[in-house]
């Protein structure tokens, strides 16, 4: 495409028009009079304004050339939306634009996960919630992020003795969501007994069991940095959270970012 008549005009479209930088005189100089008769300059400029609003910063991800005078490019914006920009030019110099189209690009087929539930079991401050949110962004289909802590926060202080019962209820709720067709990422800290309870609740459901590990000294440092956790809580949970629990995969956030760990989980979830 670079160096061709339509390529040079598309370069201008992407660099100037679709970024809202072109004034009326500049726009008029790039379009054939016959095109401007049908689509006034204000309408043409609105294409650029619409592109900026929908896409943000633009990059070309694919080019489908149809000779030197006509082509289609697929662009992706910083918003992650994609669009098709179709252009054609006059056959004689200065090869002004005779046609321009801007439409949403067809969505790629969503990749289905083999699983209905992804369990992320690990102690406080190990990075489970950050991994879960990253997974929601990476996986094509919508996934619910269910935190066991959200259930525990419902308890008043005087109800702390009921923690185990609340967690069993949360386990049952996750299973009920999955049975209704929801995809669930369950962010939890469960010992062996409560993991066994969750396995029983999820019987018949395709579940990816993930363990989120982290070194004790790093957990303590994160607790201090966060300022909203009881110092020593994570270390106290370490002994029980993973002992005797079998996982399909384990990730370790001691030296690996939560996003990288999320990619590791996603790779297993989407593997065929």
C-alpha positions as CSV (number, residue, x, y, z in Angstrom):
1,X,0.0,0.0,0.0
2,X,2.8,2.6,0.8
3,X,3.7,4.5,-2.4
4,X,0.5,3.8,-4.2
5,X,-2.0,6.6,-4.9
6,X,-4.6,5.2,-2.6
7,X,-1.9,4.4,-0.1
8,X,-0.8,8.0,0.1
9,X,-4.4,9.2,0.5
10,X,-5.0,6.6,3.2
11,X,-1.9,7.7,5.0
12,X,-3.4,11.2,5.1
13,X,-6.8,9.8,6.3
14,X,-5.2,7.9,9.2
15,X,-2.7,10.6,10.2
16,X,-5.0,13.7,9.8
17,X,-8.7,13.1,9.0
18,X,-9.4,10.3,11.5
19,X,-7.5,12.2,14.2
20,X,-9.7,15.3,13.7
21,X,-6.7,17.4,12.7
22,X,-7.7,18.4,9.1
23,X,-9.4,21.7,8.5
24,X,-12.0,22.5,5.8
25,X,-9.5,23.6,3.1
26,X,-7.3,20.6,3.7
27,X,-10.2,18.2,3.5
28,X,-11.5,19.9,0.3
29,X,-8.0,19.4,-1.3
30,X,-8.1,15.7,-0.7
31,X,-11.5,14.8,-2.0
32,X,-12.9,14.8,-5.5
33,X,-15.6,17.5,-6.2
34,X,-18.2,14.8,-7.0
35,X,-17.7,13.2,-3.6
36,X,-18.0,16.5,-1.8
37,X,-21.3,17.2,-3.6
38,X,-22.8,14.1,-2.1
39,X,-20.9,14.3,1.3
40,X,-20.3,17.9,2.4
41,X,-17.1,18.7,4.1
42,X,-18.8,18.9,7.5
43,X,-20.0,15.3,7.0
44,X,-16.5,14.2,6.0
45,X,-15.0,15.8,9.1
46,X,-17.5,14.1,11.3
47,X,-16.0,10.8,10.2
48,X,-12.8,11.9,11.9
49,X,-14.6,13.1,15.0
50,X,-16.5,9.8,15.2
51,X,-13.3,7.8,14.8
52,X,-11.6,9.7,17.6
53,X,-14.6,9.3,19.9
54,X,-14.8,5.5,19.3
55,X,-11.3,4.4,18.7
56,X,-8.8,6.8,20.4
57,X,-5.3,6.3,19.1
58,X,-5.3,4.3,15.9
59,X,-2.9,1.7,14.5
60,X,-3.2,-0.4,11.3
61,X,-3.5,-4.1,11.9
62,X,-4.3,-5.4,8.4
63,X,-4.3,-4.2,4.8
64,X,-6.4,-5.7,1.9
65,X,-5.1,-4.0,-1.3
66,X,-7.2,-4.0,-4.5
67,X,-4.7,-2.5,-6.9
68,X,-3.3,1.0,-6.7
69,X,-6.6,2.9,-6.6
70,X,-8.7,1.0,-4.0
71,X,-8.0,-0.7,-0.7
72,X,-9.3,-1.5,2.8
73,X,-7.4,-1.3,6.0
74,X,-8.4,-2.6,9.4
75,X,-7.5,-0.3,12.2
76,X,-7.4,-0.9,16.0
77,X,-7.8,1.9,18.5
78,X,-6.5,2.2,22.0
79,X,-10.1,1.5,23.1
80,X,-9.5,-2.0,21.6
81,X,-12.3,-1.4,19.1
82,X,-11.6,-2.1,15.4
83,X,-12.9,-0.5,12.3
84,X,-12.6,-0.9,8.5
85,X,-11.5,2.1,6.5
86,X,-12.2,1.7,2.8
87,X,-10.9,4.2,0.2
88,X,-10.7,4.7,-3.5
89,X,-9.1,7.5,-5.5
90,X,-9.4,9.1,-8.9
91,X,-7.3,7.4,-11.6
92,X,-5.5,10.6,-12.6
93,X,-3.3,12.9,-10.5
94,X,-3.6,14.3,-8.0
95,X,-5.6,11.1,-7.2
96,X,-8.1,12.7,-4.9
97,X,-10.3,10.5,-2.8
98,X,-13.4,9.4,-4.8
99,X,-14.7,7.2,-2.0
100,X,-14.2,6.7,1.7
101,X,-16.0,4.4,4.2
102,X,-15.6,4.0,7.9
103,X,-17.4,1.0,9.5
104,X,-17.0,-1.2,12.6
105,X,-14.9,-4.3,11.8
106,X,-16.6,-7.7,12.3
107,X,-15.7,-9.2,15.6
108,X,-13.5,-12.3,15.6
109,X,-15.2,-15.4,16.9
110,X,-14.9,-15.6,20.7
111,X,-12.7,-18.4,21.9
112,X,-14.6,-20.6,24.2
113,X,-13.0,-21.7,27.4
114,X,-13.2,-25.4,28.3
115,X,-14.2,-24.4,31.8
116,X,-17.3,-22.9,33.4
117,X,-15.5,-22.0,36.7
118,X,-11.9,-20.9,37.4
119,X,-11.0,-21.2,41.0
120,X,-8.1,-19.0,42.3
121,X,-7.3,-20.2,45.7
122,X,-4.6,-18.4,47.7
123,X,-3.9,-16.3,50.8
124,X,-4.6,-12.6,51.3
125,X,-2.4,-10.3,49.3
126,X,-1.2,-13.0,47.0
127,X,-2.6,-11.3,43.9
128,X,-5.8,-13.3,43.3
129,X,-8.1,-10.3,42.7
130,X,-5.6,-8.7,40.3
131,X,-5.3,-11.9,38.4
132,X,-9.1,-12.3,38.2
133,X,-9.5,-8.7,36.9
134,X,-6.8,-9.3,34.3
135,X,-8.5,-12.6,33.2
136,X,-11.8,-10.7,32.7
137,X,-10.0,-8.4,30.2
138,X,-8.2,-11.3,28.5
139,X,-11.0,-13.8,28.0
140,X,-13.3,-12.9,25.1
141,X,-16.6,-13.9,26.8
142,X,-17.8,-12.2,30.0
143,X,-16.8,-13.8,33.3
144,X,-18.1,-13.0,36.8
145,X,-15.4,-12.2,39.4
146,X,-16.8,-13.5,42.6
147,X,-14.8,-12.8,45.8
148,X,-15.3,-14.9,48.9
149,X,-14.4,-11.7,50.8
150,X,-17.5,-10.0,49.5
151,X,-19.6,-12.5,51.4
152,X,-17.5,-12.2,54.5
153,X,-17.8,-8.4,54.5
154,X,-21.6,-8.9,55.0
155,X,-20.9,-10.2,58.5
156,X,-21.1,-7.9,61.5
157,X,-18.2,-8.2,63.9
158,X,-20.3,-10.2,66.3
159,X,-20.9,-12.8,63.5
160,X,-17.2,-13.7,63.0
161,X,-17.9,-17.1,64.5
162,X,-20.0,-17.9,61.4
163,X,-17.2,-17.6,58.9
164,X,-17.1,-21.2,57.8
165,X,-20.9,-21.3,57.3
166,X,-20.7,-18.1,55.2
167,X,-17.9,-19.6,53.0
168,X,-19.9,-22.8,52.4
169,X,-22.7,-20.5,51.3
170,X,-20.4,-18.7,49.0
171,X,-19.3,-22.0,47.5
172,X,-22.9,-23.0,46.9
173,X,-23.6,-19.6,45.3
174,X,-20.7,-20.0,42.9
175,X,-22.0,-23.4,41.9
176,X,-25.5,-22.0,41.5
177,X,-24.2,-19.2,39.2
178,X,-22.4,-21.8,37.1
179,X,-25.4,-24.0,36.8
180,X,-27.4,-21.1,35.4
181,X,-24.9,-20.7,32.6
182,X,-22.6,-18.0,34.1
183,X,-18.8,-18.2,33.8
184,X,-17.3,-17.6,37.2
185,X,-13.8,-16.7,38.4
186,X,-13.9,-17.6,42.1
187,X,-11.3,-15.6,44.2
188,X,-11.0,-17.4,47.5
189,X,-8.9,-18.5,50.4
190,X,-10.0,-22.0,51.4
191,X,-8.3,-24.7,53.4
192,X,-8.6,-28.4,52.5
193,X,-12.0,-28.9,54.2
194,X,-13.6,-26.0,52.4
195,X,-12.0,-26.9,49.1
196,X,-13.6,-30.4,49.5
197,X,-16.9,-28.7,50.1
198,X,-16.5,-26.6,47.0
199,X,-15.5,-29.6,44.9
200,X,-18.8,-31.3,46.1
201,X,-20.8,-28.2,45.1
202,X,-19.2,-28.0,41.7
203,X,-19.6,-31.7,40.9
204,X,-20.6,-32.0,37.2
205,X,-19.2,-28.5,36.5
206,X,-16.1,-28.1,34.4
207,X,-13.7,-26.4,36.8
208,X,-10.1,-25.2,36.5
209,X,-8.5,-25.4,39.9
210,X,-5.7,-22.8,40.3
211,X,-3.5,-22.2,43.3
212,X,-1.9,-18.7,43.7
213,X,1.4,-18.9,45.6
214,X,3.6,-16.1,47.0
215,X,6.6,-16.1,49.4
216,X,5.8,-15.1,53.0
217,X,8.2,-12.1,53.1
218,X,6.7,-10.6,49.9
219,X,3.2,-11.1,51.4
220,X,4.3,-9.3,54.5
221,X,5.7,-6.4,52.5
222,X,2.4,-6.1,50.5
223,X,0.4,-6.0,53.7
224,X,2.5,-3.1,54.9
225,X,2.2,-1.3,51.6
226,X,-1.6,-1.8,51.3
227,X,-2.3,-0.5,54.8
228,X,-5.7,-2.2,54.8
229,X,-4.6,-5.7,55.9
230,X,-3.8,-7.0,59.3
231,X,0.0,-7.6,59.4
232,X,0.7,-11.3,59.6
233,X,-2.7,-12.4,58.3
234,X,-1.3,-13.8,55.0
235,X,1.6,-15.7,56.7
236,X,-0.9,-17.2,59.2
237,X,-3.1,-18.4,56.3
238,X,-0.2,-19.9,54.3
239,X,0.0,-23.2,56.3
240,X,-3.6,-24.1,55.7
241,X,-4.5,-22.6,52.3
242,X,-2.6,-25.0,50.1
243,X,-1.8,-28.0,52.3
244,X,-3.3,-31.1,50.8
245,X,-5.0,-29.2,48.0
246,X,-4.6,-30.5,44.4
247,X,-4.5,-28.0,41.6
248,X,-4.6,-28.1,37.8
249,X,-2.0,-25.4,37.8
250,X,-0.2,-23.1,40.2
251,X,1.1,-19.6,39.6
252,X,3.5,-17.7,41.8
253,X,3.4,-13.9,42.2
254,X,6.6,-13.6,44.2
255,X,8.5,-12.4,41.3
256,X,6.0,-12.7,38.4
257,X,3.4,-10.0,37.7
258,X,-0.2,-10.7,38.2
259,X,-0.8,-10.0,34.5
260,X,1.7,-12.7,33.5
261,X,0.1,-15.1,35.9
262,X,-3.2,-14.3,34.3
263,X,-1.8,-15.1,30.9
264,X,-0.6,-18.5,32.3
265,X,-4.1,-19.2,33.6
266,X,-5.8,-18.1,30.4
267,X,-3.5,-20.3,28.3
268,X,-4.7,-23.4,30.2
269,X,-8.3,-22.3,30.2
270,X,-8.3,-21.8,26.4
271,X,-6.1,-24.8,25.6
272,X,-7.7,-27.5,23.4
